[in-house]
């Protein structure tokens, strides 16, 4: 009888004591939702991070691809998951910073429905053109576009994507009239550039490097504060005279709101330890990406700054997704 009462008391304490939850967490594998198609940059970075976090937590982090609407679907599924720490998400830039200005009604509010863990990785983007366009620098491209208003086009991975908004940001800052051609992913857009069907695009450096190095496309600038390690001879947009044209793509870790603070701390600790490891930094650097751990407070400030950057760009471009 005494043992039974002791067991019941222990269960009651465990049910109402977050510290007890954290001590036993994780007691089973943790799901990491990747809201983009398998095989892409997000999938690659997420799997690298998941491997390291699995070692830190002593439980497997398994990937569940939940693609759709430019990464919005997977983040929404996370926001509506049980707040027990067993579902987290490798959220992309657009879903948190740009989509709120493209939809009349967001399916979630990141400030109320999500718990921020950390920014994970920043991925530089590059402005590329088809060689037949005959321009060798960003300034030359801007001059060409101004001399041919409405006749120059640019591709993207889809309406509302960071690749779309990065080009719209350049269009706005350089005051040029160029037409958008959306695709279902950056792959088809590059394929059409190789076929001389589109003139320019802004895309993630990891995907563009092979085409740039082969000479199939011409890189004009890196849309980041620093040059990309894989393309050391390509200047930044700031060096080219357009410092406001900064469109790094990025991914961060989020969880559903309501997860006990001690469990969030456990997850975040595992993520930070992994992001600060030499092994992960080396693997990200191979893709010209930068591990970027932050506190939840810093991550929130970062998202607000990104929103402030993209809101006028979305408004000027008239991008709507509903």
ABEGO torsion letter per residue (X at the ends): XAAAAAAAAAAAAAAABAAAAAAAOBABBBBBBBABBBGBAAAAAAAAAAAAAAAAAGBBBBBBBBBEGGGAAAAAAAAABBBAGABBBBBBAAAAAAAAAABABBABBAAAABBBABBABBBBBBBBBBAAAGBABAAAAAAAAAABBGABBBBBAEBGBAAAAAAAAAAAAAGBBBBBBBBBEAAAAAAAAAAGABABBBBBAAAAAAAAAAGABBBABBBBABBBAABAABBBAAAAGBAABBABBBBBBBBBBGBBAAAAAAAAAAAAAAAABAAAAAAAAAAGBBBBBBBAAAAAAAAAAAAAAAAAAAAAAGBBAX
